Amino acid sequence: MSYDAGFDTIGVSPDLCALLSEQGITEPFPIQSLVMPAALAGRDICGKAKTGAGKTLAFGISAIERTKPATPRHPRALVLVPTRELAVQVAGVLSPLAAVRDLTVVTVYGGDSTRKQAAALGRKSDIVVATPGRMIDFLERGEIYLDDVELVVLDEADRMADMGFTPQVTWVLRHLGDTHPQTMLFSATLDGDVDHIVKKYLVDPVHHEVESDQPTVDLMEHRFLRVHQMDKVNVAASIIAGADRCLVFVRTKRGADRVASDLRREGVKVGVIHGDLPQKNRSRAMADFGSGAIRALVATDVAARGLDVKGVDVVIHYDPAEDHKAYLHRSGRTARAGKTGVAVSLILWDQERETEGLQKRLGISQPVVEVFSNDDRLENLATWDPGAEAAAEIEAVATGTGDAAPTAVLSPSEIVRARRAAAPPTKSSRRRRRML
């Protein structure tokens, strides 16, 4: 039997190839083609790849191929991830494949019942997917032992470092058995704490990279909208109305609840995820968002880290990103797997200077456009090109050939600058230039 997926050509066994084919996975992603031959051969791996590149299958299939049945509380493979949402997501991908080999995947993370998780470890735990904090808790309580671990995966290592988990990660790595396990690390960046982990805990790793430093800037459209505080939630609702699936980012947990409540009052079906919500609520929101039952999901930066949700066509920065890295992490939830996407920032009057600095840092050239919630362009942001409109308006203002009333693309100060630039020099202006 042949498989047009191509996984058999990189060393994947026929039974796993068959299941992948049934799932509609027709060909390996670049990271999978690069990583899996070396991973299947038992080499340590250092992979530079962003969320959504397909690395879960890259390390997951390799782990399942190389994992033998384990005894209770003594797993053979360990996957460390930064958040509970990512733990659930990774386990969801690995479990059907593991079942083909009669292997069990167990999740261990905070915010859920320790009793249930401990009981699952006591029954059968061949592969464990865990967050660092809960893993340390269980190790100290004797609920799990790592002396039989033969394969370790550190997924989203840069995000674990950003969240301050590096000491916990290294603590777990120090409590593995005496024999060095095969170790695979995946990260969007390989500097700082991540570089320290690579040098200390990986042995002669094979390095692979499948992305440029800032891929999302080029792969998606960017819109920067000047809004009024009282109209902000209405603008967001208008954008969501034209989107298939929209992620809305805010900075705080309380802000996430408030924005979700405001959007519901505007008739938007929306879910919310943040660290203070029970895991069952977060899982339900993610499931509803993934199935299309709700069109929008409001999330904090930390809660959404590492999430790989397919089909997100619009990301709304309801609150400004803290820095350019946060902007890229947020925006990277759209424009995946060759699809198009839009990242739109809602900017208040006192946030424009901060936005200009962000644009310069990322090399994004887009005007800040004043809009109101009744603007029809909000429902189709992908086809609206504010940059082209601004260029045409500047030319019209400068040459005097445009309409009497300028559009909202240019701010009053930009209009004044354009007119000054086009005006013929006066005696006073010539005198000033001579003095300079």
Buried (B, 14 or more C-beta within 10 A) or exposed (E): EEBEBBBBEBBBBEEBBBBBBEEEBEEBBBBBBBBBBBBBEEBBBBBBBBBBBBBBBBBBBBBBBBBEEBEEBBBBBBBBBBBBBBBBBBBEBBBEBBEEBEBBBBBBBBBBEBEEBBEBBEEBBBBBBBBBBBBBBBBEEEBBBBEBBBBBBBBBBBBBBBBEBBEBBBBBBEBBEEEEBBBBBBBBBBEEBBBEBBEEBBEEBBBBEBBEEBBBBEBBBBBBBBBBEEBBBBBBBBBBBBBEBBBBBBBEBEBBBBBBEBBBEBEBBBBBBBBEBEBEBBBBBBEBBBEEEBBBBBBBBBBBBBBBBEBBBBBBBBBBBEEBBBBBBBBBBBBBEEEEBBBBBBBBEEBBEEBEEBBEEBEBEBBBBBBBBEBEBBEEBBEBBBBEBBEBBBEBBBEEEBEEEBBBBBBEEBBEBBEEEEEEEEEEEEEEEEEE
